[in-house]
Amino acid sequence: MVTMAAAAGAAAWIHLQREIGMKLFYASGACSLSPHIVAHEAGIPLELQKVDLKSKTLHTEGDYLAVNPKGYVPALQLDNGQMLTEGPVIVQYLADLKPASKLAPAPGSFERYQLQEMLTYINSELHKTYSPLFNPATPAETRADRTAYLLRRYGFIENQLQGKSYLFGDTFSVADAYLFTVTSWARMVKVDLGQFPNLIAFQERVAARPGVQAAMRAEGLIK
């Protein structure tokens, strides 16, 4: 007769095998860094597959569009071949695999909806506003407008971080991983964040986390 402990052990082993079978498609320093960080923070092993976003090809070989028709990263392939392709969803999925990590509040709780609210804000108001700033063909007028818009939106984040280590207090969450990732782009596109001391301190605090450093090191962003 199978004991409850044995059954639980078998379930845990099967669960671990599923985790090991997951593959993250990423580009160094892109928004895929966010789920990569979350995986390290949660202790979830992932196979990494680098993507060339310009040619839409895999670093090894193959057509990335055959994997993800959207053509951008991240994409998370599960052990059964199913795919998730939007960062805010992927980070929640990973966090829910390891609820003890406390990277996301319990599904259905009010705190979970607050997390989703913040992920949506980062996605729509910050992430997407950076996009034209990476395009050298973007007119100067448009660049100035998008930069000003971005700084206004960071004003809300600055206030949210007042007196806190992270967006929701002392506990690091998937939203912090996402905010850190997109805010790291400011230097690349010459957006001056000097007026946001709370945000700057947040970036430094997150960058010092071992899980964050492990993900960045794996992507060749730091040594």
Contacts in CASP RR format, 6 or more apart in sequence:
PFRMAT RR
TARGET T0000
AUTHOR 0000-0000-0000
METHOD contacts of the structure
MODEL  1
MVTMAAAAGAAAWIHLQREIGMKLFYASGACSLSPHIVAHEAGIPLELQK
VDLKSKTLHTEGDYLAVNPKGYVPALQLDNGQMLTEGPVIVQYLADLKPA
SKLAPAPGSFERYQLQEMLTYINSELHKTYSPLFNPATPAETRADRTAYL
LRRYGFIENQLQGKSYLFGDTFSVADAYLFTVTSWARMVKVDLGQFPNLI
AFQERVAARPGVQAAMRAEGLIK
15 97 0 8 1.000
17 79 0 8 1.000
18 78 0 8 1.000
18 79 0 8 1.000
19 44 0 8 1.000
19 45 0 8 1.000
19 46 0 8 1.000
19 97 0 8 1.000
20 45 0 8 1.000
20 47 0 8 1.000
20 79 0 8 1.000
21 47 0 8 1.000
21 78 0 8 1.000
21 79 0 8 1.000
22 44 0 8 1.000
22 45 0 8 1.000
22 46 0 8 1.000
22 47 0 8 1.000
22 76 0 8 1.000
22 77 0 8 1.000
22 78 0 8 1.000
22 79 0 8 1.000
23 46 0 8 1.000
23 47 0 8 1.000
23 48 0 8 1.000
23 49 0 8 1.000
23 76 0 8 1.000
23 77 0 8 1.000
24 32 0 8 1.000
24 35 0 8 1.000
24 36 0 8 1.000
24 39 0 8 1.000
24 46 0 8 1.000
24 47 0 8 1.000
24 48 0 8 1.000
24 49 0 8 1.000
24 74 0 8 1.000
24 75 0 8 1.000
24 76 0 8 1.000
24 77 0 8 1.000
25 32 0 8 1.000
25 49 0 8 1.000
25 50 0 8 1.000
25 51 0 8 1.000
25 58 0 8 1.000
25 64 0 8 1.000
25 67 0 8 1.000
25 68 0 8 1.000
25 73 0 8 1.000
25 74 0 8 1.000
25 75 0 8 1.000
25 76 0 8 1.000
25 77 0 8 1.000
26 32 0 8 1.000
26 33 0 8 1.000
26 36 0 8 1.000
26 48 0 8 1.000
26 49 0 8 1.000
26 50 0 8 1.000
26 51 0 8 1.000
26 73 0 8 1.000
26 74 0 8 1.000
26 219 0 8 1.000
27 50 0 8 1.000
27 51 0 8 1.000
27 52 0 8 1.000
27 53 0 8 1.000
27 73 0 8 1.000
28 50 0 8 1.000
28 219 0 8 1.000
28 220 0 8 1.000
28 221 0 8 1.000
29 181 0 8 1.000
29 184 0 8 1.000
29 216 0 8 1.000
29 219 0 8 1.000
29 221 0 8 1.000
30 53 0 8 1.000
30 73 0 8 1.000
30 74 0 8 1.000
31 73 0 8 1.000
31 74 0 8 1.000
31 87 0 8 1.000
31 127 0 8 1.000
31 178 0 8 1.000
31 181 0 8 1.000
31 182 0 8 1.000
32 73 0 8 1.000
32 74 0 8 1.000
32 87 0 8 1.000
33 181 0 8 1.000
33 184 0 8 1.000
33 215 0 8 1.000
33 216 0 8 1.000
33 219 0 8 1.000
33 221 0 8 1.000
34 74 0 8 1.000
34 87 0 8 1.000
34 91 0 8 1.000
34 174 0 8 1.000
34 177 0 8 1.000
34 178 0 8 1.000
34 180 0 8 1.000
34 181 0 8 1.000
35 74 0 8 1.000
35 76 0 8 1.000
35 87 0 8 1.000
35 90 0 8 1.000
35 91 0 8 1.000
35 94 0 8 1.000
35 177 0 8 1.000
36 46 0 8 1.000
36 48 0 8 1.000
36 74 0 8 1.000
36 215 0 8 1.000
36 218 0 8 1.000
36 219 0 8 1.000
37 177 0 8 1.000
37 180 0 8 1.000
37 181 0 8 1.000
37 211 0 8 1.000
37 212 0 8 1.000
37 215 0 8 1.000
38 44 0 8 1.000
38 91 0 8 1.000
38 94 0 8 1.000
38 95 0 8 1.000
38 103 0 8 1.000
38 174 0 8 1.000
38 177 0 8 1.000
39 45 0 8 1.000
39 46 0 8 1.000
39 94 0 8 1.000
39 215 0 8 1.000
40 211 0 8 1.000
40 212 0 8 1.000
40 214 0 8 1.000
40 215 0 8 1.000
41 101 0 8 1.000
41 103 0 8 1.000
41 172 0 8 1.000
41 177 0 8 1.000
41 209 0 8 1.000
41 211 0 8 1.000
41 212 0 8 1.000
42 94 0 8 1.000
42 95 0 8 1.000
42 97 0 8 1.000
42 98 0 8 1.000
42 101 0 8 1.000
42 103 0 8 1.000
43 98 0 8 1.000
43 101 0 8 1.000
44 94 0 8 1.000
44 97 0 8 1.000
44 98 0 8 1.000
48 218 0 8 1.000
49 58 0 8 1.000
49 59 0 8 1.000
49 60 0 8 1.000
50 58 0 8 1.000
50 59 0 8 1.000
51 57 0 8 1.000
51 58 0 8 1.000
51 59 0 8 1.000
51 64 0 8 1.000
51 73 0 8 1.000
52 58 0 8 1.000
52 59 0 8 1.000
52 64 0 8 1.000
53 71 0 8 1.000
53 72 0 8 1.000
53 73 0 8 1.000
56 63 0 8 1.000
56 64 0 8 1.000
56 65 0 8 1.000
56 71 0 8 1.000
57 63 0 8 1.000
57 64 0 8 1.000
58 64 0 8 1.000
58 67 0 8 1.000
64 71 0 8 1.000
65 71 0 8 1.000
67 75 0 8 1.000
67 77 0 8 1.000
67 83 0 8 1.000
68 75 0 8 1.000
68 83 0 8 1.000
68 85 0 8 1.000
70 85 0 8 1.000
74 85 0 8 1.000
74 87 0 8 1.000
74 90 0 8 1.000
75 83 0 8 1.000
75 84 0 8 1.000
75 85 0 8 1.000
76 83 0 8 1.000
76 84 0 8 1.000
76 85 0 8 1.000
76 90 0 8 1.000
76 93 0 8 1.000
76 94 0 8 1.000
77 83 0 8 1.000
78 84 0 8 1.000
84 90 0 8 1.000
84 93 0 8 1.000
87 178 0 8 1.000
88 116 0 8 1.000
88 119 0 8 1.000
88 120 0 8 1.000
88 122 0 8 1.000
88 123 0 8 1.000
88 178 0 8 1.000
91 103 0 8 1.000
91 104 0 8 1.000
91 119 0 8 1.000
91 174 0 8 1.000
91 177 0 8 1.000
91 178 0 8 1.000
92 104 0 8 1.000
92 115 0 8 1.000
92 116 0 8 1.000
92 119 0 8 1.000
92 174 0 8 1.000
94 103 0 8 1.000
94 174 0 8 1.000
95 101 0 8 1.000
95 103 0 8 1.000
95 104 0 8 1.000
95 173 0 8 1.000
95 174 0 8 1.000
96 104 0 8 1.000
96 107 0 8 1.000
99 106 0 8 1.000
102 171 0 8 1.000
102 173 0 8 1.000
103 172 0 8 1.000
103 173 0 8 1.000
103 174 0 8 1.000
103 177 0 8 1.000
104 112 0 8 1.000
104 115 0 8 1.000
104 173 0 8 1.000
104 174 0 8 1.000
105 111 0 8 1.000
105 112 0 8 1.000
105 114 0 8 1.000
105 115 0 8 1.000
106 112 0 8 1.000
111 168 0 8 1.000
114 168 0 8 1.000
115 168 0 8 1.000
115 173 0 8 1.000
115 174 0 8 1.000
115 175 0 8 1.000
118 160 0 8 1.000
118 167 0 8 1.000
118 168 0 8 1.000
118 175 0 8 1.000
119 174 0 8 1.000
119 175 0 8 1.000
119 178 0 8 1.000
121 153 0 8 1.000
121 156 0 8 1.000
122 175 0 8 1.000
122 178 0 8 1.000
122 179 0 8 1.000
122 182 0 8 1.000
123 178 0 8 1.000
125 153 0 8 1.000
126 150 0 8 1.000
126 153 0 8 1.000
126 154 0 8 1.000
126 157 0 8 1.000
126 179 0 8 1.000
126 182 0 8 1.000
126 183 0 8 1.000
127 178 0 8 1.000
127 182 0 8 1.000
129 146 0 8 1.000
129 149 0 8 1.000
129 150 0 8 1.000
129 153 0 8 1.000
130 150 0 8 1.000
130 182 0 8 1.000
130 185 0 8 1.000
130 189 0 8 1.000
132 138 0 8 1.000
132 142 0 8 1.000
132 143 0 8 1.000
132 146 0 8 1.000
133 143 0 8 1.000
133 146 0 8 1.000
133 147 0 8 1.000
133 150 0 8 1.000
133 185 0 8 1.000
133 189 0 8 1.000
133 191 0 8 1.000
134 185 0 8 1.000
134 188 0 8 1.000
134 189 0 8 1.000
138 146 0 8 1.000
147 191 0 8 1.000
150 191 0 8 1.000
151 191 0 8 1.000
151 193 0 8 1.000
151 195 0 8 1.000
154 193 0 8 1.000
154 196 0 8 1.000
154 199 0 8 1.000
155 196 0 8 1.000
157 167 0 8 1.000
157 179 0 8 1.000
157 196 0 8 1.000
157 199 0 8 1.000
158 196 0 8 1.000
158 197 0 8 1.000
158 198 0 8 1.000
158 199 0 8 1.000
160 167 0 8 1.000
161 167 0 8 1.000
161 198 0 8 1.000
161 199 0 8 1.000
161 201 0 8 1.000
161 202 0 8 1.000
162 198 0 8 1.000
163 198 0 8 1.000
164 170 0 8 1.000
165 172 0 8 1.000
165 202 0 8 1.000
165 205 0 8 1.000
166 172 0 8 1.000
166 173 0 8 1.000
166 176 0 8 1.000
166 202 0 8 1.000
166 205 0 8 1.000
166 206 0 8 1.000
167 173 0 8 1.000
167 175 0 8 1.000
167 176 0 8 1.000
167 179 0 8 1.000
168 175 0 8 1.000
172 206 0 8 1.000
172 209 0 8 1.000
176 202 0 8 1.000
176 206 0 8 1.000
177 206 0 8 1.000
177 212 0 8 1.000
179 202 0 8 1.000
180 202 0 8 1.000
180 203 0 8 1.000
180 206 0 8 1.000
180 207 0 8 1.000
180 212 0 8 1.000
183 193 0 8 1.000
183 199 0 8 1.000
183 203 0 8 1.000
184 203 0 8 1.000
185 191 0 8 1.000
186 192 0 8 1.000
186 193 0 8 1.000
193 199 0 8 1.000
193 200 0 8 1.000
194 200 0 8 1.000
206 212 0 8 1.000
207 213 0 8 1.000
207 216 0 8 1.000
213 222 0 8 1.000
216 222 0 8 1.000
217 223 0 8 1.000
END
